[in-house]
């Protein structure tokens, strides 16, 4: 699903116009981005958590030449899926009862 499909889905489920749904989704993304930029985590119970982690500087290798190179430290965004999202991705299949 891309952003346009998400807008269509939200508009359909809420009865809002596509323009209103687009504004709401854009504002939500901006709010999440702003919080993550400040180093804050954003948690949606059951859905997941966006957080920032610092990745330390390290030494790596150029895959073409094999030469060592320094990789700078940076902040990376992490997403940890919540229980409901994980359950939706892994539906439980009904098991057949064992006969004795």
N, C-alpha and C positions, 0 to 999 in steps of 0.2 A: 504494500500500500504506500502510495506517495502522498504528498501534502494535499494535492487536489482531490484525491480519492478520500482522504480523511475529512476534508472540508465537506464534501458531498455527503459522507456518512453522518457527520455531526449535524448537518443541516436537516437531513432526513429524520434522524432520531429525535431531534429537539423541536422540529417544526419552525426553526429559524431560517432566515434567508441565507443563501450561500455567502453573501457579503458579510452578514453579521457573524456567521460561523468562521469565516476567514479572519475577521478582526479579532475574534476571541482566541483562535488558535495562534495567531501571530503574537498577540499580547502574552499568551501563556508561554510561548517559546522565548520571548524577550525577557520575561520575568525569571524563567529558569536560567537563561544565559547570564543575566545580571547577577543572580545569586551565586552561580558557579564562578563567575569572574571575580567575585569578592572572596572566594575560598569557602563559601558556605555550602552545606549539603541541602538538597531538596528531596524531601521524602513524601511519597504517596503511599499510604498504608495499603498493602495488598498488591500494588502495582510495582513499586521499586524505588530505589534511591539513587540520585545522581550525586556524586561527590568528587572532590579534587584530591589527588595524591601527588606528592613530590617524587619524581624519579631522579635519583642521584646521577651525577656524571659517571661515565664508565668508559672503558676501552673496548672498541669493537674492531672488526676486521672488514676491509673492503672485499666483497665477495669476488670481484674480478681479478684483483691483484694480490690479495692476501695481506696487504700492508695494514699495519695497525693504524687506527684513527681514534681520536678522542670524540666521544659523543657527549654533548653538553647536557647539564641538568635541565629538567623542565617539569612543568606541572602537567599531569594528564587527567582527563575526565574519566571517571569510572561509573558504570551503571550496574547495580546489583538488583536483579529481578526479585520481586516480592513473591509471596506464597501463591496468591491467586494467579499471577501471570505465569509462574512456573507450572502450576497445576493445569492451566489452559493449554500450555505447550506440550504437556505430557498427560493426555487424557487416560484415565484408567479403563482398561478393557475388561469387560465382564468375563469372569472365569467360569468355566463349566464345572459344575459340582461333580465330585468323585463318587462313583457308585461303589458300594461295599459288597 
